[in-house]
Amino acid sequence: MAKSNIIKELVNEEINLDKAFYRLYLIANDIEDDWLVQWTEKELGGYKSIDELPKYRVIKSGHITYSGINGSFQVTNVPLPHHYLPDEARENATTTHVLDGVKTIESLACTDDKMTKDITTLAPLVYKKTGIQCISMRVIYDSTSYKDILNVLKTKIIKLLLKLEKEFGPLDDLDIPSHKLETINLDKLYKEIKLIITDNSITIGDGNTIKSSDLNTRSDKNGD
């Protein structure tokens, strides 16, 4: 069976995810899948901190650096071993929820700059445990984290489009005729679509979130 152009374009990277989501949004409205409509809207426009957040938008790969005084040495932007923080504080510090829309994430994934989050408020915990005086602390994330999100989204969109193509035929017109809807078990289709999107994995936002506006973009050349 010949594949729809939208699928071939996405697989061949001839269109970006932002455009693919807009096309999927049109199809979602045609089949009247409210859950799919809401998901595409959130992926395009971004999530709120109170939203249920897919686990693929949770980053746990940040590493911590600090500037301050370690014994008799003054140090600048050196790694801080994670075990210098209590377990709960460390997990909260290095884990962040990405709320941005997919277009912003695509931009972040293309940059060589480092994204940082200030966590200097945790300095007293480090001092209490190690005696190290942290003047500043930050978590650094590289673009790989954002590329991972995009890869997950690309796979999900392709799976969704293949499923929709199987049910309704070619998707190039971006219109699903009403007579085709009458021959499909829509409730079953809605459940299958939701399963593709969620993988039964949703995380409730708890305020430990990050958007591009909350990040400092640093080239980190020469360690600063």
Secondary structure, DSSP 8 states (H G I E B T S, - for coil): ----HHHHHHHTTSS-HHHHHHHHHHHHHHTT-HHHHHHHHHHHH---TTSEEEGGGEE---EEEEEEEETTEEEEEEE--GGGS-HHHHHHHH-EEE-S-HHHHHHHHH--SEEEEE-GGGHHHHHHHH--EEEEEEEEE-HHHHHHHHHHHHHHHHHHHHHHHHHH---TT----HHHHTTS-HHHHHHHHHHHHHTT-EEE--S-EE-GGGSEEE--GGG-
